[in-house]
Amino acid sequence: MKRADFVLAGAILLLAGILLYVNTTKSIAGRAELVITLDGEEFGRYDLSLDAEIRIGDHAVCRIRNERVSMTESDCPDRLCVHSAEIGRSGGAIVCLPNKIILKIEGTGQTAPDAIAG
């Protein structure tokens, strides 16, 4: 390997490190929001810090309360989405397959770690 190969490899590693740092910083500082998808299309984005009840088309209702999201109503036959666990800042998703609804948390707003174990 020639000197130029080492310089190129170093530049690529430096760029990858910068991109990783920017992406990590952005997700730590960002606000968490609920993203609702209906039939493959984005239905809406909602801030988790605001309590709300959201009607999703004619099929379902979800609730944001205390930065937690749950599906409260659905006209699907098995209602698994209504019985699934709440999701919040730590991430997760609630899916209603019959109605093609996905509730997903983005921009988790995680805090930086207190310490790093070695």
N, CA, C and O atoms as a GROMACS GRO file, in nm:
protein
  472
    1MET      N    1   0.084  -0.118   0.000
    1MET     CA    2   0.000   0.000   0.000
    1MET      C    3   0.088   0.124   0.000
    1MET      O    4   0.192   0.130   0.066
    2LYS      N    5   0.045   0.221  -0.074
    2LYS     CA    6   0.119   0.346  -0.084
    2LYS      C    7   0.067   0.445   0.019
    2LYS      O    8  -0.036   0.424   0.082
    3ARG      N    9   0.141   0.552   0.034
    3ARG     CA   10   0.105   0.655   0.132
    3ARG      C   11  -0.033   0.715   0.101
    3ARG      O   12  -0.109   0.744   0.193
    4ALA      N   13  -0.066   0.733  -0.026
    4ALA     CA   14  -0.195   0.790  -0.065
    4ALA      C   15  -0.311   0.700  -0.022
    4ALA      O   16  -0.419   0.749   0.011
    5ASP      N   17  -0.289   0.568  -0.022
    5ASP     CA   18  -0.393   0.474   0.023
    5ASP      C   19  -0.422   0.494   0.171
    5ASP      O   20  -0.538   0.491   0.212
    6PHE      N   21  -0.318   0.514   0.252
    6PHE     CA   22  -0.338   0.538   0.395
    6PHE      C   23  -0.409   0.670   0.421
    6PHE      O   24  -0.494   0.680   0.509
    7VAL      N   25  -0.374   0.772   0.343
    7VAL     CA   26  -0.440   0.903   0.358
    7VAL      C   27  -0.587   0.891   0.321
    7VAL      O   28  -0.673   0.945   0.391
    8LEU      N   29  -0.618   0.820   0.213
    8LEU     CA   30  -0.757   0.801   0.172
    8LEU      C   31  -0.836   0.722   0.277
    8LEU      O   32  -0.948   0.759   0.311
    9ALA      N   33  -0.777   0.615   0.330
    9ALA     CA   34  -0.844   0.536   0.433
    9ALA      C   35  -0.867   0.620   0.559
    9ALA      O   36  -0.973   0.610   0.621
   10GLY      N   37  -0.770   0.701   0.595
   10GLY     CA   38  -0.786   0.788   0.712
   10GLY      C   39  -0.895   0.891   0.692
   10GLY      O   40  -0.973   0.919   0.783
   11ALA      N   41  -0.902   0.948   0.571
   11ALA     CA   42  -1.006   1.047   0.542
   11ALA      C   43  -1.145   0.984   0.548
   11ALA      O   44  -1.239   1.044   0.599
   12ILE      N   45  -1.157   0.863   0.496
   12ILE     CA   46  -1.286   0.793   0.500
   12ILE      C   47  -1.327   0.763   0.644
   12ILE      O   48  -1.443   0.782   0.682
   13LEU      N   49  -1.231   0.716   0.726
   13LEU     CA   50  -1.262   0.688   0.866
   13LEU      C   51  -1.299   0.817   0.942
   13LEU      O   52  -1.390   0.815   1.025
   14LEU      N   53  -1.231   0.925   0.913
   14LEU     CA   54  -1.262   1.053   0.977
   14LEU      C   55  -1.402   1.100   0.939
   14LEU      O   56  -1.478   1.145   1.025
   15LEU      N   57  -1.436   1.090   0.812
   15LEU     CA   58  -1.569   1.129   0.766
   15LEU      C   59  -1.677   1.042   0.830
   15LEU      O   60  -1.782   1.093   0.871
   16ALA      N   61  -1.652   0.912   0.838
   16ALA     CA   62  -1.749   0.822   0.902
   16ALA      C   63  -1.767   0.858   1.050
   16ALA      O   64  -1.879   0.855   1.101
   17GLY      N   65  -1.660   0.892   1.118
   17GLY     CA   66  -1.668   0.932   1.258
   17GLY      C   67  -1.748   1.060   1.276
   17GLY      O   68  -1.828   1.070   1.369
   18ILE      N   69  -1.726   1.156   1.189
   18ILE     CA   70  -1.800   1.283   1.197
   18ILE      C   71  -1.948   1.259   1.172
   18ILE      O   72  -2.031   1.314   1.245
   19LEU      N   73  -1.982   1.179   1.072
   19LEU     CA   74  -2.122   1.149   1.044
   19LEU      C   75  -2.188   1.076   1.161
   19LEU      O   76  -2.302   1.105   1.195
   20LEU      N   77  -2.118   0.982   1.221
   20LEU     CA   78  -2.171   0.910   1.336
   20LEU      C   79  -2.194   1.005   1.454
   20LEU      O   80  -2.297   0.996   1.521
   21TYR      N   81  -2.100   1.095   1.479
   21TYR     CA   82  -2.114   1.191   1.588
   21TYR      C   83  -2.235   1.283   1.565
   21TYR      O   84  -2.314   1.305   1.656
   22VAL      N   85  -2.250   1.335   1.444
   22VAL     CA   86  -2.360   1.425   1.412
   22VAL      C   87  -2.493   1.352   1.427
   22VAL      O   88  -2.588   1.407   1.483
   23ASN      N   89  -2.502   1.229   1.376
   23ASN     CA   90  -2.625   1.151   1.386
   23ASN      C   91  -2.660   1.121   1.531
   23ASN      O   92  -2.777   1.129   1.569
   24THR      N   93  -2.562   1.085   1.614
   24THR     CA   94  -2.586   1.055   1.755
   24THR      C   95  -2.628   1.180   1.830
   24THR      O   96  -2.722   1.176   1.910
   25THR      N   97  -2.561   1.291   1.806
   25THR     CA   98  -2.594   1.416   1.873
   25THR      C   99  -2.735   1.461   1.836
   25THR      O  100  -2.810   1.507   1.922
   26LYS      N  101  -2.771   1.447   1.710
   26LYS     CA  102  -2.904   1.488   1.665
   26LYS      C  103  -3.012   1.404   1.732
   26LYS      O  104  -3.115   1.459   1.773
   27SER      N  105  -2.993   1.273   1.746
   27SER     CA  106  -3.096   1.189   1.807
   27SER      C  107  -3.105   1.212   1.958
   27SER      O  108  -3.212   1.197   2.016
   28ILE      N  109  -2.993   1.247   2.022
   28ILE     CA  110  -2.997   1.272   2.166
   28ILE      C  111  -3.068   1.405   2.193
   28ILE      O  112  -3.147   1.415   2.288
   29ALA      N  113  -3.042   1.505   2.112
   29ALA     CA  114  -3.100   1.637   2.137
   29ALA      C  115  -3.241   1.650   2.082
   29ALA      O  116  -3.316   1.738   2.125
   30GLY      N  117  -3.280   1.565   1.989
   30GLY     CA  118  -3.410   1.578   1.924
   30GLY      C  119  -3.526   1.544   2.014
   30GLY      O  120  -3.510   1.479   2.118
   31ARG      N  121  -3.644   1.589   1.973
   31ARG     CA  122  -3.766   1.557   2.047
   31ARG      C  123  -3.826   1.430   1.992
   31ARG      O  124  -3.820   1.404   1.872
   32ALA      N  125  -3.884   1.352   2.079
   32ALA     CA  126  -3.950   1.230   2.036
   32ALA      C  127  -4.088   1.265   1.980
   32ALA      O  128  -4.157   1.352   2.033
   33GLU      N  129  -4.125   1.196   1.873
   33GLU     CA  130  -4.256   1.219   1.816
   33GLU      C  131  -4.316   1.087   1.768
   33GLU      O  132  -4.245   0.992   1.734
   34LEU      N  133  -4.448   1.085   1.768
   34LEU     CA  134  -4.524   0.972   1.719
   34LEU      C  135  -4.545   0.991   1.569
   34LEU      O  136  -4.591   1.097   1.526
   35VAL      N  137  -4.511   0.889   1.491
   35VAL     CA  138  -4.537   0.892   1.347
   35VAL      C  139  -4.642   0.786   1.319
   35VAL      O  140  -4.624   0.669   1.350
   36ILE      N  141  -4.754   0.828   1.260
   36ILE     CA  142  -4.863   0.737   1.227
   36ILE      C  143  -4.863   0.715   1.076
   36ILE      O  144  -4.864   0.810   0.998
   37THR      N  145  -4.862   0.588   1.038
   37THR     CA  146  -4.870   0.550   0.897
   37THR      C  147  -5.000   0.476   0.875
   37THR      O  148  -5.033   0.384   0.950
   38LEU      N  149  -5.074   0.515   0.773
   38LEU     CA  150  -5.202   0.451   0.738
   38LEU      C  151  -5.194   0.408   0.593
   38LEU      O  152  -5.179   0.490   0.503
   39ASP      N  153  -5.205   0.279   0.571
   39ASP     CA  154  -5.204   0.221   0.437
   39ASP      C  155  -5.078   0.261   0.360
   39ASP      O  156  -5.084   0.292   0.241
   40GLY      N  157  -4.963   0.259   0.429
   40GLY     CA  158  -4.835   0.288   0.366
   40GLY      C  159  -4.803   0.435   0.349
   40GLY      O  160  -4.692   0.469   0.306
   41GLU      N  161  -4.895   0.524   0.380
   41GLU     CA  162  -4.875   0.669   0.366
   41GLU      C  163  -4.865   0.732   0.506
   41GLU      O  164  -4.934   0.689   0.599
   42GLU      N  165  -4.780   0.833   0.520
   42GLU     CA  166  -4.771   0.901   0.648
   42GLU      C  167  -4.901   0.976   0.675
   42GLU      O  168  -4.943   1.061   0.596
   43PHE      N  169  -4.963   0.944   0.788
   43PHE     CA  170  -5.090   1.006   0.828
   43PHE      C  171  -5.065   1.133   0.908
   43PHE      O  172  -5.137   1.232   0.892
   44GLY      N  173  -4.962   1.132   0.994
   44GLY     CA  174  -4.932   1.249   1.075
   44GLY      C  175  -4.816   1.226   1.170
   44GLY      O  176  -4.776   1.113   1.196
   45ARG      N  177  -4.763   1.338   1.222
   45ARG     CA  178  -4.656   1.337   1.323
   45ARG      C  179  -4.704   1.418   1.443
   45ARG      O  180  -4.759   1.527   1.426
   46TYR      N  181  -4.682   1.365   1.562
   46TYR     CA  182  -4.734   1.429   1.682
   46TYR      C  183  -4.626   1.428   1.791
   46TYR      O  184  -4.562   1.325   1.814
   47ASP      N  185  -4.606   1.541   1.855
   47ASP     CA  186  -4.508   1.554   1.962
   47ASP      C  187  -4.556   1.475   2.084
   47ASP      O  188  -4.672   1.485   2.125
   48LEU      N  189  -4.465   1.397   2.142
   48LEU     CA  190  -4.503   1.316   2.259
   48LEU      C  191  -4.528   1.399   2.384
   48LEU      O  192  -4.591   1.351   2.479
   49SER      N  193  -4.479   1.522   2.386
   49SER     CA  194  -4.498   1.604   2.506
   49SER      C  195  -4.639   1.662   2.515
   49SER      O  196  -4.676   1.717   2.618
   50LEU      N  197  -4.717   1.650   2.407
   50LEU     CA  198  -4.854   1.704   2.408
   50LEU      C  199  -4.954   1.590   2.421
   50LEU      O  200  -4.955   1.498   2.339
   51ASP      N  201  -5.039   1.595   2.523
   51ASP     CA  202  -5.143   1.493   2.539
   51ASP      C  203  -5.250   1.514   2.433
   51ASP      O  204  -5.296   1.626   2.410
   52ALA      N  205  -5.290   1.404   2.368
   52ALA     CA  206  -5.389   1.415   2.261
   52ALA      C  207  -5.457   1.281   2.238
   52ALA      O  208  -5.405   1.176   2.274
   53GLU      N  209  -5.574   1.287   2.177
   53GLU     CA  210  -5.644   1.168   2.130
   53GLU      C  211  -5.660   1.187   1.979
   53GLU      O  212  -5.715   1.288   1.934
   54ILE      N  213  -5.612   1.090   1.902
   54ILE     CA  214  -5.605   1.106   1.756
   54ILE      C  215  -5.690   0.999   1.688
   54ILE      O  216  -5.669   0.879   1.709
   55ARG      N  217  -5.785   1.042   1.608
   55ARG     CA  218  -5.867   0.950   1.529
   55ARG      C  219  -5.791   0.920   1.401
   55ARG      O  220  -5.752   1.012   1.329
   56ILE      N  221  -5.770   0.793   1.372
   56ILE     CA  222  -5.695   0.751   1.254
   56ILE      C  223  -5.795   0.697   1.152
   56ILE      O  224  -5.839   0.583   1.161
   57GLY      N  225  -5.829   0.780   1.057
   57GLY     CA  226  -5.929   0.743   0.957
   57GLY      C  227  -6.061   0.709   1.024
   57GLY      O  228  -6.099   0.772   1.122
   58ASP      N  229  -6.129   0.609   0.971
   58ASP     CA  230  -6.255   0.562   1.030
   58ASP      C  231  -6.235   0.437   1.113
   58ASP      O  232  -6.332   0.376   1.158
   59HIS      N  233  -6.109   0.397   1.134
   59HIS     CA  234  -6.083   0.265   1.190
   59HIS      C  235  -6.037   0.262   1.334
   59HIS      O  236  -6.068   0.166   1.405
   60ALA      N  237  -5.963   0.362   1.380
   60ALA     CA  238  -5.897   0.349   1.510
   60ALA      C  239  -5.877   0.484   1.576
   60ALA      O  240  -5.889   0.590   1.514
   61VAL      N  241  -5.845   0.477   1.707
   61VAL     CA  242  -5.812   0.595   1.786
   61VAL      C  243  -5.691   0.560   1.871
   61VAL      O  244  -5.687   0.454   1.933
   62CYS      N  245  -5.592   0.651   1.873
   62CYS     CA  246  -5.478   0.632   1.963
   62CYS      C  247  -5.472   0.751   2.058
   62CYS      O  248  -5.529   0.856   2.032
   63ARG      N  249  -5.403   0.732   2.168
   63ARG     CA  250  -5.395   0.835   2.272
   63ARG      C  251  -5.249   0.858   2.309
   63ARG      O  252  -5.173   0.764   2.328
   64ILE      N  253  -5.211   0.986   2.319
   64ILE     CA  254  -5.082   1.024   2.375
   64ILE      C  255  -5.110   1.084   2.512
   64ILE      O  256  -5.184   1.181   2.524
   65ARG      N  257  -5.051   1.024   2.613
   65ARG     CA  258  -5.069   1.074   2.750
   65ARG      C  259  -4.940   1.046   2.827
   65ARG      O  260  -4.891   0.934   2.827
   66ASN      N  261  -4.887   1.149   2.892
   66ASN     CA  262  -4.764   1.137   2.972
   66ASN      C  263  -4.649   1.079   2.891
   66ASN      O  264  -4.574   0.995   2.939
   67GLU      N  265  -4.636   1.125   2.766
   67GLU     CA  266  -4.530   1.084   2.673
   67GLU      C  267  -4.534   0.934   2.643
   67GLU      O  268  -4.432   0.874   2.609
   68ARG      N  269  -4.652   0.873   2.656
   68ARG     CA  270  -4.674   0.732   2.623
   68ARG      C  271  -4.787   0.725   2.521
   68ARG      O  272  -4.879   0.807   2.524
   69VAL      N  273  -4.780   0.628   2.431
   69VAL     CA  274  -4.880   0.614   2.325
   69VAL      C  275  -4.945   0.477   2.336
   69VAL      O  276  -4.878   0.376   2.357
   70SER      N  277  -5.077   0.475   2.323
   70SER     CA  278  -5.150   0.348   2.321
   70SER      C  279  -5.262   0.357   2.217
   70SER      O  280  -5.311   0.466   2.186
   71MET      N  281  -5.300   0.243   2.165
   71MET     CA  282  -5.415   0.235   2.076
   71MET      C  283  -5.534   0.208   2.166
   71MET      O  284  -5.536   0.108   2.238
   72THR      N  285  -5.633   0.295   2.164
   72THR     CA  286  -5.747   0.281   2.255
   72THR      C  287  -5.870   0.219   2.189
   72THR      O  288  -5.950   0.155   2.256
   73GLU      N  289  -5.884   0.239   2.058
   73GLU     CA  290  -5.999   0.182   1.987
   73GLU      C  291  -5.955   0.134   1.850
   73GLU      O  292  -5.866   0.191   1.787
   74SER      N  293  -6.019   0.025   1.806
   74SER     CA  294  -5.995  -0.025   1.671
   74SER      C  295  -6.112  -0.114   1.631
   74SER      O  296  -6.167  -0.186   1.715
   75ASP      N  297  -6.149  -0.110   1.504
   75ASP     CA  298  -6.259  -0.196   1.458
   75ASP      C  299  -6.208  -0.326   1.394
   75ASP      O  300  -6.284  -0.395   1.327
   76CYS      N  301  -6.080  -0.358   1.415
   76CYS     CA  302  -6.026  -0.483   1.360
   76CYS      C  303  -6.081  -0.602   1.441
   76CYS      O  304  -6.119  -0.585   1.557
   77PRO      N  305  -6.086  -0.720   1.381
   77PRO     CA  306  -6.151  -0.834   1.448
   77PRO      C  307  -6.081  -0.883   1.575
   77PRO      O  308  -6.149  -0.917   1.672
   78ASP      N  309  -5.948  -0.888   1.577
   78ASP     CA  310  -5.880  -0.945   1.694
   78ASP      C  311  -5.839  -0.842   1.799
   78ASP      O  312  -5.814  -0.879   1.913
   79ARG      N  313  -5.832  -0.714   1.764
   79ARG     CA  314  -5.798  -0.604   1.853
   79ARG      C  315  -5.664  -0.623   1.926
   79ARG      O  316  -5.647  -0.578   2.039
   80LEU      N  317  -5.569  -0.691   1.860
   80LEU     CA  318  -5.437  -0.709   1.920
   80LEU      C  319  -5.367  -0.575   1.942
   80LEU      O  320  -5.293  -0.559   2.039
   81CYS      N  321  -5.390  -0.481   1.853
   81CYS     CA  322  -5.327  -0.350   1.866
   81CYS      C  323  -5.375  -0.278   1.992
   81CYS      O  324  -5.297  -0.207   2.056
   82VAL      N  325  -5.500  -0.295   2.028
   82VAL     CA  326  -5.555  -0.231   2.148
   82VAL      C  327  -5.496  -0.294   2.274
   82VAL      O  328  -5.479  -0.226   2.375
   83HIS      N  329  -5.466  -0.422   2.267
   83HIS     CA  330  -5.413  -0.493   2.384
   83HIS      C  331  -5.261  -0.491   2.391
   83HIS      O  332  -5.204  -0.542   2.488
   84SER      N  333  -5.194  -0.433   2.292
   84SER     CA  334  -5.048  -0.429   2.296
   84SER      C  335  -5.001  -0.324   2.396
   84SER      O  336  -5.076  -0.234   2.434
   85ALA      N  337  -4.876  -0.336   2.438
   85ALA     CA  338  -4.819  -0.248   2.540
   85ALA      C  339  -4.803  -0.106   2.486
   85ALA      O  340  -4.790  -0.085   2.365
   86GLU      N  341  -4.805  -0.009   2.577
   86GLU     CA  342  -4.781   0.130   2.540
   86GLU      C  343  -4.639   0.145   2.489
   86GLU      O  344  -4.550   0.068   2.525
   87ILE      N  345  -4.618   0.245   2.403
   87ILE     CA  346  -4.484   0.277   2.358
   87ILE      C  347  -4.452   0.419   2.401
   87ILE      O  348  -4.543   0.499   2.425
   88GLY      N  349  -4.323   0.452   2.411
   88GLY     CA  350  -4.284   0.585   2.456
   88GLY      C  351  -4.147   0.622   2.404
   88GLY      O  352  -4.104   0.575   2.298
   89ARG      N  353  -4.079   0.708   2.478
   89ARG     CA  354  -3.949   0.761   2.436
   89ARG      C  355  -3.845   0.653   2.410
   89ARG      O  356  -3.753   0.674   2.331
   90SER      N  357  -3.858   0.539   2.473
   90SER     CA  358  -3.760   0.433   2.452
   90SER      C  359  -3.778   0.366   2.316
   90SER      O  360  -3.700   0.279   2.279
   91GLY      N  361  -3.882   0.406   2.243
   91GLY     CA  362  -3.904   0.353   2.109
   91GLY      C  363  -4.015   0.249   2.107
   91GLY      O  364  -4.088   0.232   2.205
   92GLY      N  365  -4.025   0.180   1.997
   92GLY     CA  366  -4.125   0.076   1.982
   92GLY      C  367  -4.226   0.110   1.876
   92GLY      O  368  -4.222   0.217   1.814
   93ALA      N  369  -4.318   0.017   1.856
   93ALA     CA  370  -4.422   0.036   1.755
   93ALA      C  371  -4.546  -0.042   1.793
   93ALA      O  372  -4.538  -0.144   1.862
   94ILE      N  373  -4.659   0.005   1.749
   94ILE     CA  374  -4.786  -0.066   1.760
   94ILE      C  375  -4.838  -0.081   1.617
   94ILE      O  376  -4.844   0.016   1.542
   95VAL      N  377  -4.874  -0.204   1.581
   95VAL     CA  378  -4.915  -0.232   1.444
   95VAL      C  379  -5.055  -0.294   1.444
   95VAL      O  380  -5.083  -0.385   1.522
   96CYS      N  381  -5.141  -0.243   1.357
   96CYS     CA  382  -5.272  -0.302   1.333
   96CYS      C  383  -5.273  -0.349   1.188
   96CYS      O  384  -5.295  -0.269   1.097
   97LEU      N  385  -5.249  -0.477   1.168
   97LEU     CA  386  -5.239  -0.530   1.032
   97LEU      C  387  -5.370  -0.521   0.953
   97LEU      O  388  -5.367  -0.482   0.837
   98PRO      N  389  -5.485  -0.557   1.012
   98PRO     CA  390  -5.608  -0.550   0.932
   98PRO      C  391  -5.638  -0.410   0.879
   98PRO      O  392  -5.687  -0.396   0.766
   99ASN      N  393  -5.609  -0.307   0.958
   99ASN     CA  394  -5.637  -0.169   0.916
   99ASN      C  395  -5.517  -0.100   0.854
   99ASN      O  396  -5.527   0.015   0.812
  100LYS      N  397  -5.403  -0.170   0.846
  100LYS     CA  398  -5.279  -0.117   0.787
  100LYS      C  399  -5.235   0.012   0.855
  100LYS      O  400  -5.204   0.112   0.789
  101ILE      N  401  -5.232   0.008   0.990
  101ILE     CA  402  -5.192   0.123   1.071
  101ILE      C  403  -5.065   0.088   1.146
  101ILE      O  404  -5.055  -0.019   1.205
  102ILE      N  405  -4.968   0.181   1.145
  102ILE     CA  406  -4.845   0.164   1.222
  102ILE      C  407  -4.825   0.290   1.306
  102ILE      O  408  -4.825   0.401   1.253
  103LEU      N  409  -4.808   0.272   1.436
  103LEU     CA  410  -4.772   0.380   1.528
  103LEU      C  411  -4.626   0.357   1.565
  103LEU      O  412  -4.592   0.252   1.619
  104LYS      N  413  -4.540   0.454   1.539
  104LYS     CA  414  -4.397   0.436   1.563
  104LYS      C  415  -4.340   0.562   1.626
  104LYS      O  416  -4.380   0.673   1.593
  105ILE      N  417  -4.244   0.544   1.717
  105ILE     CA  418  -4.176   0.656   1.782
  105ILE      C  419  -4.047   0.684   1.706
  105ILE      O  420  -3.970   0.593   1.678
  106GLU      N  421  -4.024   0.811   1.672
  106GLU     CA  422  -3.900   0.853   1.607
  106GLU      C  423  -3.836   0.965   1.687
  106GLU      O  424  -3.904   1.036   1.761
  107GLY      N  425  -3.703   0.980   1.671
  107GLY     CA  426  -3.632   1.085   1.744
  107GLY      C  427  -3.646   1.064   1.891
  107GLY      O  428  -3.699   1.150   1.961
  108THR      N  429  -3.598   0.952   1.941
  108THR     CA  430  -3.630   0.906   2.076
  108THR      C  431  -3.597   1.003   2.187
  108THR      O  432  -3.642   0.984   2.300
  109GLY      N  433  -3.520   1.107   2.159
  109GLY     CA  434  -3.492   1.206   2.263
  109GLY      C  435  -3.423   1.147   2.383
  109GLY      O  436  -3.444   1.191   2.496
  110GLN      N  437  -3.338   1.047   2.359
  110GLN     CA  438  -3.268   0.983   2.470
  110GLN      C  439  -3.169   1.080   2.532
  110GLN      O  440  -3.116   1.168   2.464
  111THR      N  441  -3.146   1.063   2.658
  111THR     CA  442  -3.047   1.144   2.724
  111THR      C  443  -2.910   1.078   2.709
  111THR      O  444  -2.901   0.957   2.684
  112ALA      N  445  -2.807   1.156   2.723
  112ALA     CA  446  -2.672   1.102   2.712
  112ALA      C  447  -2.646   1.007   2.830
  112ALA      O  448  -2.705   1.026   2.936
  113PRO      N  449  -2.562   0.907   2.813
  113PRO     CA  450  -2.535   0.814   2.922
  113PRO      C  451  -2.464   0.883   3.038
  113PRO      O  452  -2.387   0.977   3.017
  114ASP      N  453  -2.490   0.836   3.161
  114ASP     CA  454  -2.425   0.891   3.278
  114ASP      C  455  -2.277   0.854   3.282
  114ASP      O  456  -2.193   0.935   3.322
  115ALA      N  457  -2.247   0.732   3.239
  115ALA     CA  458  -2.109   0.683   3.240
  115ALA      C  459  -2.096   0.576   3.134
  115ALA      O  460  -2.194   0.518   3.088
  116ILE      N  461  -1.973   0.551   3.097
  116ILE     CA  462  -1.945   0.445   3.000
  116ILE      C  463  -1.862   0.340   3.070
  116ILE      O  464  -1.755   0.370   3.123
  117ALA      N  465  -1.912   0.217   3.070
  117ALA     CA  466  -1.839   0.108   3.134
  117ALA      C  467  -1.727   0.061   3.043
  117ALA      O  468  -1.742   0.058   2.921
  118GLY      N  469  -1.615   0.026   3.102
  118GLY     CA  470  -1.501  -0.014   3.021
  118GLY      C  471  -1.485  -0.159   3.003
  118GLY      O  472  -1.391  -0.203   2.936
   0.00000   0.00000   0.00000
